[in-house]
Amino acid sequence: MTPLSAATATPLPTGTVAVLALVWAAGYLLTSWWWPYRAHRRCRGTGKLRSPGGRAFRACPGCGGTGRVLRAGRRLWSAGRDLTTRRR
């Protein structure tokens, strides 16, 4: 009796991988629709940055002081919606 190793494990069928990728993508787009904003990385969602001296604050220029930016999935969702509703 030989022990199982990584070399003898059977990989997932291609169809299963494709279905899992589609389910993940649909879930990500649904999440991006429900929660369209994420915390801005530079200011960590506070909307303000400390001055170099560390005593004063200023508005974060990347998010405009809101602390939030659109998720990539929401931008994709909006672009797709704009393409389908374009008037000619």
FENTAQUI-V244681 format. One record per residue. N is the residue number from 1. RES is the residue in three letters. PHI is phi in radians with two decimals (NA if undefined). OMEGA is omega in radians with two decimals (NA if undefined). Layout:
N&RES&PHI&OMEGA + N&RES&PHI&OMEGA
This chain:
1&MET&NA&-3.12 + 2&THR&-1.78&3.12 + 3&PRO&-1.27&3.11 + 4&LEU&-1.31&3.08 + 5&SER&-2.23&-3.14 + 6&ALA&-1.11&-3.11 + 7&ALA&-1.26&-3.11 + 8&THR&-1.73&3.12 + 9&ALA&-1.26&-3.14 + 10&THR&-1.50&3.13 + 11&PRO&-1.30&3.08 + 12&LEU&-1.20&3.07 + 13&PRO&-1.11&-3.09 + 14&THR&-1.05&3.13 + 15&GLY&-1.10&3.13 + 16&THR&-1.16&3.12 + 17&VAL&-1.12&3.13 + 18&ALA&-1.12&3.13 + 19&VAL&-1.14&3.11 + 20&LEU&-1.10&3.11 + 21&ALA&-1.15&3.10 + 22&LEU&-1.15&3.10 + 23&VAL&-1.14&3.11 + 24&TRP&-1.10&-3.13 + 25&ALA&-1.11&3.11 + 26&ALA&-1.12&3.09 + 27&GLY&-1.13&3.12 + 28&TYR&-1.16&3.11 + 29&LEU&-1.14&3.09 + 30&LEU&-1.14&3.10 + 31&THR&-1.14&3.11 + 32&SER&-1.17&3.09 + 33&TRP&-1.26&-3.09 + 34&TRP&-1.30&3.11 + 35&TRP&-2.08&-3.00 + 36&PRO&-1.29&-3.06 + 37&TYR&-1.94&3.01 + 38&ARG&-2.21&3.11 + 39&ALA&-1.24&3.11 + 40&HIS&-1.20&-3.04 + 41&ARG&-1.19&-3.03 + 42&ARG&-1.15&-3.12 + 43&CYS&-1.74&3.13 + 44&ARG&1.03&3.07 + 45&GLY&1.47&-3.13 + 46&THR&-1.53&-3.13 + 47&GLY&1.47&3.13 + 48&LYS&-2.45&3.13 + 49&LEU&-2.18&3.08 + 50&ARG&-1.39&3.06 + 51&SER&-1.26&3.13 + 52&PRO&-1.02&3.10 + 53&GLY&-1.32&3.09 + 54&GLY&1.53&-3.09 + 55&ARG&-1.73&-3.06 + 56&ALA&-1.98&3.08 + 57&PHE&-1.98&3.01 + 58&ARG&-2.50&3.13 + 59&ALA&-1.19&3.12 + 60&CYS&-1.23&-3.12 + 61&PRO&-1.28&-3.10 + 62&GLY&-1.27&-3.12 + 63&CYS&-1.98&3.14 + 64&GLY&1.27&3.11 + 65&GLY&1.52&3.14 + 66&THR&-1.53&-3.10 + 67&GLY&1.47&-3.09 + 68&ARG&-2.20&3.03 + 69&VAL&-2.40&3.14 + 70&LEU&-1.18&3.04 + 71&ARG&-1.26&3.12 + 72&ALA&-1.10&3.13 + 73&GLY&-1.14&3.12 + 74&ARG&-1.24&3.07 + 75&ARG&-1.12&3.10 + 76&LEU&-1.14&3.12 + 77&TRP&-1.05&-3.12 + 78&SER&-1.16&3.12 + 79&ALA&-1.14&3.09 + 80&GLY&-1.13&3.11 + 81&ARG&-1.13&3.14 + 82&ASP&-1.16&3.12 + 83&LEU&-1.22&-3.09 + 84&THR&-1.40&-3.11 + 85&THR&-1.85&-3.13 + 86&ARG&-1.17&3.11 + 87&ARG&-1.68&-3.13 + 88&ARG&-1.95&NA
